[in-house]
């Protein structure tokens, strides 16, 4: 019944795109609230993603921002999985610059 709907379950997509090692882990990962689809938090592993959706994922102490580029029918090799998304995560240099800018603003605000 769900196969008639466009897109793919988020847990299957995370598994096929090799973001996580198992589909069970993908399901638990989504249910823990560490995934946002188009800036909306989801805890439903059956929620569907479509090409063009932007996923924000808190994974291993960093934030990944992935734009869904395609839907897969199987978990293939890494080269195939890489075609399923475009990584639009901010670079670590940009994050460091933003953090230092925020820290400087906080320090400037404390002075009389």
Beta strands, then each sheet from edge to edge (+ up, - down):
strand 1: 8-9
strand 2: 35-37
strand 3: 40-42
strand 4: 48-49
strand 5: 54-59
strand 6: 62-68
strand 7: 85-87
sheet 1: 1+ 4-
sheet 2: 3+ 2- 5+ 6- 7+
end
